[in-house]
Amino acid sequence: MPNAAPIIHTSAPETDQAIDRTVPDFPVAQSSDEDNYFQTNTAPQYLDELRKETSEFIRFHQATGKKVVLVTSGGTTVPLENNTVRFIDNFSAGTRGATSAEYFLESGYAVIFLHREFSLLPYSRHYSHTTNCFLDYMAEIDGKIEINPKYSKSMLEIYQKYQHARDQNLLLVLPFTTVNQYLFSLKVISKELHQLQTKALFYLAAAVSDFFLPMSKLPEHKIQAQDHNGGKLVVNLDPVPKFLRRLVDSWAPGAMITSFKLETDENILLKKANQALDRYCHQLVIGNLLQTRKKEIVFVKKEGEHPVVWYRLTDEELANGVEIESLIIPNVIKEHEEWIRLHK
Ligand code: 9Z3
């Protein structure tokens, strides 16, 4: 839950894991190999705590009988230094993930929300990253600070849903910052979710970097301008391993897996979505373009009567605040129900 004192924090680098660069012949990671990734990159120190929290949450919902969805959300950072001053990042604010989590909760799912720390959270998203400062939602009434009556009705509705999720232990909020933290967390959570078999759903909306600097190549300290040719910094990144393959065939076989495919060129979106399905053999790819992601998305499946279906909002719906996730989630849930039915 987004409670007052979360135990795990991810945004500060673990500097005591810095590698001694004076040791010669430090092995260079073969990052093309998925399994090798987890041997040559260091696990976050809090990983056991994350496993414990996940396992307790899943055990709790084995008893309630609820379906559990893992929603990943937000961008990942790629540190360029171990004591991280510089890093590569991407645009994602976590709107898709935070919004989707709310619709899943309202549809009766328990949600594990693995998100980029300080990106949008379910429910608080309505107030946290708007152009309003949170103080703009307040008003001084008779010498006391209160919610501005203009916002109080809508805020009460959101607050009640948020409290319901808290009271019923329906939302487990777990953070990551770097792509390395994301990958280790995904693996651990997936293996825990495996226990739920078909009742587990993966909804991978985080914008995960395709490139990273393996720990074996990461400089310990801030890169100095004079160390480089003419003050230029040339960054040579490795490909991030194709973790989806492992997720499908060994971390959580049995679960239904939905991934997102992001492109900026509409001419290649469907081809890339199909390629992902061929490569990883999971159940559903949701394609979207950066430019229109809040307005239209496409479901791409391998089989079935309608392997490609577009969902679109009209301009009027958009202007009235209708969210595309209100179309996405019921249809993902339909696919999940069908998945459970077929694998009984
Ligand atoms: C998405 O495509 C998400 O819908 C967005 C949401 C990141 C576009 P916002 O956070 O944006 O609401 O602003 N996520 C998946 C992106 C991704 O990295 N997919 C990988 C790929 O395309 C596969 S897992 O290769």
Residues whose N, C-alpha, C, O or C-beta is under 5 A from the ligand:
A	BS01	9Z3	S92 A93 G94 T95 R96 L204 A205 A206 A207 V208 S259 F260 K261 L262 N288 R293
